[in-house]
Amino acid sequence: MVAHTKAVNSTVKTSGTAADAGIGGGGDVSGTVANTTAVNSTVETSGTLAHAGIGGGGLFGTKERLPTPWR
């Protein structure tokens, strides 16, 4: 479990094949990501099969991506 994470004025960037990134978790995460807050922060990926998110980026235990709301 990843819990009570706060990112302020942060930037996470990756590039390349399967270069997942996330605030709270990135990559193949099994478990729970809870109570994650991002203030003035961005997460960005580029490349084939690269996913990004706040709360997590990549695949989670059920192999489904978390929804990321539009800004």
Biotite code that builds the C-alpha atoms (Angstrom):
import biotite.structure as struc

atoms = struc.array([
    struc.Atom([0.000, 0.000, 0.000], chain_id="A", res_id=1, res_name="MET", atom_name="CA", element="C"),
    struc.Atom([1.108, 3.532, -0.808], chain_id="A", res_id=2, res_name="VAL", atom_name="CA", element="C"),
    struc.Atom([-0.742, 6.060, 1.325], chain_id="A", res_id=3, res_name="ALA", atom_name="CA", element="C"),
    struc.Atom([-0.686, 9.706, 2.372], chain_id="A", res_id=4, res_name="HIS", atom_name="CA", element="C"),
    struc.Atom([1.522, 10.938, -0.477], chain_id="A", res_id=5, res_name="THR", atom_name="CA", element="C"),
    struc.Atom([1.678, 14.631, -1.312], chain_id="A", res_id=6, res_name="LYS", atom_name="CA", element="C"),
    struc.Atom([3.587, 16.123, -4.252], chain_id="A", res_id=7, res_name="ALA", atom_name="CA", element="C"),
    struc.Atom([3.937, 19.904, -4.468], chain_id="A", res_id=8, res_name="VAL", atom_name="CA", element="C"),
    struc.Atom([5.482, 21.749, -7.425], chain_id="A", res_id=9, res_name="ASN", atom_name="CA", element="C"),
    struc.Atom([6.845, 18.496, -8.853], chain_id="A", res_id=10, res_name="SER", atom_name="CA", element="C"),
    struc.Atom([7.471, 17.148, -12.343], chain_id="A", res_id=11, res_name="THR", atom_name="CA", element="C"),
    struc.Atom([7.867, 13.479, -13.266], chain_id="A", res_id=12, res_name="VAL", atom_name="CA", element="C"),
    struc.Atom([8.922, 12.709, -16.863], chain_id="A", res_id=13, res_name="LYS", atom_name="CA", element="C"),
    struc.Atom([9.914, 9.458, -18.554], chain_id="A", res_id=14, res_name="THR", atom_name="CA", element="C"),
    struc.Atom([10.512, 8.376, -22.127], chain_id="A", res_id=15, res_name="SER", atom_name="CA", element="C"),
    struc.Atom([11.006, 5.082, -23.905], chain_id="A", res_id=16, res_name="GLY", atom_name="CA", element="C"),
    struc.Atom([9.172, 1.800, -24.319], chain_id="A", res_id=17, res_name="THR", atom_name="CA", element="C"),
    struc.Atom([7.012, 0.892, -21.302], chain_id="A", res_id=18, res_name="ALA", atom_name="CA", element="C"),
    struc.Atom([8.365, 3.893, -19.362], chain_id="A", res_id=19, res_name="ALA", atom_name="CA", element="C"),
    struc.Atom([5.546, 4.198, -16.824], chain_id="A", res_id=20, res_name="ASP", atom_name="CA", element="C"),
    struc.Atom([5.468, 7.091, -14.366], chain_id="A", res_id=21, res_name="ALA", atom_name="CA", element="C"),
    struc.Atom([3.243, 8.138, -11.520], chain_id="A", res_id=22, res_name="GLY", atom_name="CA", element="C"),
    struc.Atom([2.928, 10.166, -8.370], chain_id="A", res_id=23, res_name="ILE", atom_name="CA", element="C"),
    struc.Atom([1.981, 7.537, -5.814], chain_id="A", res_id=24, res_name="GLY", atom_name="CA", element="C"),
    struc.Atom([3.256, 4.618, -7.903], chain_id="A", res_id=25, res_name="GLY", atom_name="CA", element="C"),
    struc.Atom([4.645, 3.897, -11.350], chain_id="A", res_id=26, res_name="GLY", atom_name="CA", element="C"),
    struc.Atom([4.938, 0.670, -13.285], chain_id="A", res_id=27, res_name="GLY", atom_name="CA", element="C"),
    struc.Atom([3.283, -2.623, -12.363], chain_id="A", res_id=28, res_name="ASP", atom_name="CA", element="C"),
    struc.Atom([1.768, -1.888, -8.945], chain_id="A", res_id=29, res_name="VAL", atom_name="CA", element="C"),
    struc.Atom([-0.156, -4.470, -6.931], chain_id="A", res_id=30, res_name="SER", atom_name="CA", element="C"),
    struc.Atom([-2.107, -3.167, -3.978], chain_id="A", res_id=31, res_name="GLY", atom_name="CA", element="C"),
    struc.Atom([-3.668, 0.127, -3.056], chain_id="A", res_id=32, res_name="THR", atom_name="CA", element="C"),
    struc.Atom([-2.752, 3.742, -3.659], chain_id="A", res_id=33, res_name="VAL", atom_name="CA", element="C"),
    struc.Atom([-4.745, 5.942, -1.269], chain_id="A", res_id=34, res_name="ALA", atom_name="CA", element="C"),
    struc.Atom([-4.930, 9.566, -0.174], chain_id="A", res_id=35, res_name="ASN", atom_name="CA", element="C"),
    struc.Atom([-2.650, 10.922, -2.892], chain_id="A", res_id=36, res_name="THR", atom_name="CA", element="C"),
    struc.Atom([-2.570, 14.669, -3.505], chain_id="A", res_id=37, res_name="THR", atom_name="CA", element="C"),
    struc.Atom([-0.745, 16.536, -6.271], chain_id="A", res_id=38, res_name="ALA", atom_name="CA", element="C"),
    struc.Atom([-0.584, 20.330, -6.174], chain_id="A", res_id=39, res_name="VAL", atom_name="CA", element="C"),
    struc.Atom([0.843, 22.212, -9.158], chain_id="A", res_id=40, res_name="ASN", atom_name="CA", element="C"),
    struc.Atom([2.422, 18.968, -10.383], chain_id="A", res_id=41, res_name="SER", atom_name="CA", element="C"),
    struc.Atom([2.688, 17.140, -13.703], chain_id="A", res_id=42, res_name="THR", atom_name="CA", element="C"),
    struc.Atom([3.388, 13.597, -14.850], chain_id="A", res_id=43, res_name="VAL", atom_name="CA", element="C"),
    struc.Atom([4.391, 13.022, -18.483], chain_id="A", res_id=44, res_name="GLU", atom_name="CA", element="C"),
    struc.Atom([5.535, 10.030, -20.523], chain_id="A", res_id=45, res_name="THR", atom_name="CA", element="C"),
    struc.Atom([6.405, 9.465, -24.138], chain_id="A", res_id=46, res_name="SER", atom_name="CA", element="C"),
    struc.Atom([6.972, 6.218, -25.977], chain_id="A", res_id=47, res_name="GLY", atom_name="CA", element="C"),
    struc.Atom([5.185, 3.008, -26.819], chain_id="A", res_id=48, res_name="THR", atom_name="CA", element="C"),
    struc.Atom([3.205, 1.462, -23.935], chain_id="A", res_id=49, res_name="LEU", atom_name="CA", element="C"),
    struc.Atom([4.174, 4.333, -21.603], chain_id="A", res_id=50, res_name="ALA", atom_name="CA", element="C"),
    struc.Atom([1.464, 5.374, -19.130], chain_id="A", res_id=51, res_name="HIS", atom_name="CA", element="C"),
    struc.Atom([1.316, 8.209, -16.617], chain_id="A", res_id=52, res_name="ALA", atom_name="CA", element="C"),
    struc.Atom([-0.972, 9.147, -13.781], chain_id="A", res_id=53, res_name="GLY", atom_name="CA", element="C"),
    struc.Atom([-1.456, 10.759, -10.423], chain_id="A", res_id=54, res_name="ILE", atom_name="CA", element="C"),
    struc.Atom([-2.278, 7.967, -8.041], chain_id="A", res_id=55, res_name="GLY", atom_name="CA", element="C"),
    struc.Atom([-0.332, 5.610, -10.289], chain_id="A", res_id=56, res_name="GLY", atom_name="CA", element="C"),
    struc.Atom([0.940, 5.124, -13.787], chain_id="A", res_id=57, res_name="GLY", atom_name="CA", element="C"),
    struc.Atom([1.101, 1.785, -15.550], chain_id="A", res_id=58, res_name="GLY", atom_name="CA", element="C"),
    struc.Atom([-0.614, -1.456, -14.704], chain_id="A", res_id=59, res_name="LEU", atom_name="CA", element="C"),
    struc.Atom([-2.205, -2.322, -11.395], chain_id="A", res_id=60, res_name="PHE", atom_name="CA", element="C"),
    struc.Atom([-3.079, -5.669, -9.848], chain_id="A", res_id=61, res_name="GLY", atom_name="CA", element="C"),
    struc.Atom([-6.073, -6.167, -12.132], chain_id="A", res_id=62, res_name="THR", atom_name="CA", element="C"),
    struc.Atom([-4.045, -5.098, -15.172], chain_id="A", res_id=63, res_name="LYS", atom_name="CA", element="C"),
    struc.Atom([-6.319, -2.118, -15.748], chain_id="A", res_id=64, res_name="GLU", atom_name="CA", element="C"),
    struc.Atom([-5.273, 1.506, -15.939], chain_id="A", res_id=65, res_name="ARG", atom_name="CA", element="C"),
    struc.Atom([-6.641, 3.934, -13.393], chain_id="A", res_id=66, res_name="LEU", atom_name="CA", element="C"),
    struc.Atom([-8.796, 6.667, -14.891], chain_id="A", res_id=67, res_name="PRO", atom_name="CA", element="C"),
    struc.Atom([-7.054, 10.035, -15.077], chain_id="A", res_id=68, res_name="THR", atom_name="CA", element="C"),
    struc.Atom([-9.453, 13.000, -15.132], chain_id="A", res_id=69, res_name="PRO", atom_name="CA", element="C"),
    struc.Atom([-9.084, 15.626, -17.848], chain_id="A", res_id=70, res_name="TRP", atom_name="CA", element="C"),
    struc.Atom([-7.745, 18.952, -16.659], chain_id="A", res_id=71, res_name="ARG", atom_name="CA", element="C"),
])
